[in-house]
Amino acid sequence: MTYLWETLLRADEQAFPREMLRFIPAINPSPYKEVAHNEINRNHVSDEPIEINAFYRFGLIFENVVNGLDDYPELKATFFDILMHFLAEVNTYEGLSRREYYGRFLYDDVRSGKYGAQYKTVMQTFERKQVRYVTESMVRLYEAGSSVELIKTLLRKVYPRSITYFNVGERRELLVYIGKKETTELKLQVNFILSLFVPIDYVCHLFWDKHFGIIGVDATMELGEFVTY
């Protein structure tokens, strides 16, 4: 990790709470890196303090503000940590589009329990890139309404082996093959996605690691490897 904002992204990937990160001034700062680690290739975060070379990019801020607190070491350390957290948060939002901002807001709403306690827990089980796919699709859902194409695209992104079939006869149905063995966590994730994105007038049938048999398609008719529908 070289830059301050990378510590927040790494913490998210490890499911390490951002507020548990602690930033301190680097003792022997490198002129080439903002994040100062004894291990040059370190790419993880922990509860150990993270040394920061504040003058790498924020020299004007710290020269005029932090250095004026030399007579109050505890206050200076606390203020340094708070300010680095603020600057790191600002960094992570730089370069985002309006749609990405909306996605962040929706993610925060789900994480805060505004969609219900169950969904709050489920969102934490997704990988970082899966969260991005879900929130991007939520934004599109609010912009254009429910769509079977939207759910098909989202499921394929989150679960690359998944296949979604549409039956638009007298009874509108979705047949969703996930391509993974059913687990409690996976079931919660899939139900979360379906409850948000499947149009209300559709009936959904789920298939996990075994595809349903299709007459004429030999790959789906192997004995012991398919289920009936």
C-alpha positions, 0 to 999 in steps of 0.5 A: 500500500502506497496511498492513504485511501488504499488502507480503507479499500484494503480494510473493506476487502478484509471486512475490517471496520474502517473506524478501527484503523488507527493512523499515527505520524511516521517515525522514519517517513519515506519520501516516496510513500504515504503509508510507511510500513516496515514490510515493504510489500505489506498489503493487509491491515490490522489493529496495529497503528498505521504510520503515515507520512502526512507531508507526502500530499498534505504538507500545507494542512499539517504544517499549519495545523498539527505542528501547532499542537506540539505542547499537547501530545495526546490531543495532537495524536487524536487530531492526527488520527481523526484528520487522516480518517477524514482525508482518507474518506474524501480520497475514496470518493474522488473520481466517482460518477453521480451513479456511483455516489447513489450506489454508495448511498444505497449501500449505506442505507442497507448497511444501516438497516433501513431495508431491514435487519436481515438485509443488513446482515446479508449485504456484509456477506458479499465480496467487494465487487459483488457489492458494486454489482448489486448497488449499481443494479439498485440504482438502475432499478430506481431509474428504470423500474424492474426488468427481467433483463436486469436480474439476468445481468446481475445474477450472471455478474455475481454468480458467473455460472448462473443461467436465467430462463424466462417463461412468458406464457400464461404464467410468467416464470423465472427459472434461475440456475445458480451453478453453486451448491446451496449454503445458508449464506448463498441462499440468503444472498440469492433471496435478497437479490430476487426480492429486490429485482424480480418483478412482482408478477413473476414466479421464481424457481431456484436451482442450485448446483444441479440444472433441470433437465431439458429434453433434447439438450444432452448436457442437461440430461445426465443421470444423477446430474439434473433435477425435474421441473 
